[in-house]
Each structure stands twice: as C-alpha cells, then as structure tokens.
C-alpha cells in the first residue's frame, strides 16, 4: 500500500485524479492512500439533496460521485482517500466500512476517547457528535473517496448544513476532546491503525 502526503489541494482536481487512478488500475495495481487537506468546500453525494444546504454561503458546492449526502471539508480536517481493491482484501463493502471506522475508533482510544460507529449512519461518533465521516464509491471492484476526520478546524460551516443529511447532528473534533496534535501528526498516528484494519483477510 502506497501512502501519498499531498498537502493542501483543491477538491475537484483530486477527485478527478482518483477517478483516473481507479479507471486505469488492474488486479496488480498497489492500493494507495492519499492524505490531504482541502480549502473550504461542500460536497454533495450522488443521492444528495440540495435542501440540506440550509443557507447561501461563499463556500463552493461540488456535486460528486460518492455515496452519502452533504458534508464539509476545510483546513484542519484530515482527509484520507482510499484507492482500495477490496476484493483482494477478502472484504465486502460493509465490512470495509466497519474496518475503516474501527481504525478511527482505535486511534481515539489512544487518546482516552471512546468512539463508536453507527450501522445506519456510517462514520464515527463521540457522545453522539460526529467526528469522522465516510463516503465511498465502488468501481472496478475498487473504492475511491474515503474518510474525513475533524482535527483542529473551524466547525462553523457545519452549522449551515444538515451534516450527512441529519438535521441537528452535532459535530466535534479532536481539539475539543483535548487532543492538541496537528493534522500531520494525527495522520501519522492513524496510519498504523488503517494498515492493521486494511490487511488482507
């Protein structure tokens, strides 16, 4: 599995690069994880309803091809894009989602924070507040898109949407839970958990 640290990158070109990578891959292509941050952007999933954007803002809205509803990306949020051949791992899609969530839950446990998944609403939650979102697209027996984890960011833009389509859903971040690491440091702590969860089964 190749790890690429791409830094602060615009959303749309990164999405197009993921599509191109997935279309070109074959059964021998190594999986890749891309670690990025994005300038402020809302993304709306394939079945996303525009009314979940509650008010007009200056933040661009991109209609994308992942699952799920609307979410927000911005500086201070770790985004991990996952180009994974899940059949090679011996996992189904739902199992893959659970393994990705578990990697975040295990990371939180390192900091003494108890997180949990939700079978009906993918992602990771702490005391009912969402700290990590998950949205995948399946093509050629492989995934792209991935995981976003709130580290140390301005959460205000989440208040202008129904996060992931849920009215009133609270959102939290590591900084509010007493974790003072920056995005890059959190990425380094998360990677071993992802590697463990994404090993072949």
WOBELSUL-V327061 format. One record per run of one state. SS is the DSSP state (H for helix, E for strand, - for the rest). FROM is the first residue (numbers start at 1). TO is the last residue. If there is no record, write none. Layout:
BEGIN
((SS FROM TO) (SS FROM TO))
END
This chain:
BEGIN
((- 1 1) (E 2 8) (- 9 10) (H 11 24) (- 25 31) (E 32 37) (- 38 40) (E 41 44) (- 45 49) (H 50 52) (E 53 53) (- 54 60) (E 61 63) (- 64 69) (E 70 73) (- 74 76) (E 77 85) (H 86 89) (- 90 92) (H 93 110) (- 111 115) (E 116 116) (- 117 123) (E 124 126) (- 127 128) (E 129 139) (- 140 141) (E 142 150) (- 151 155) (H 156 160) (E 161 161) (- 162 162) (H 163 165) (- 166 170) (E 171 171) (- 172 173) (H 174 177) (- 178 182) (H 183 197) (- 198 201))
END
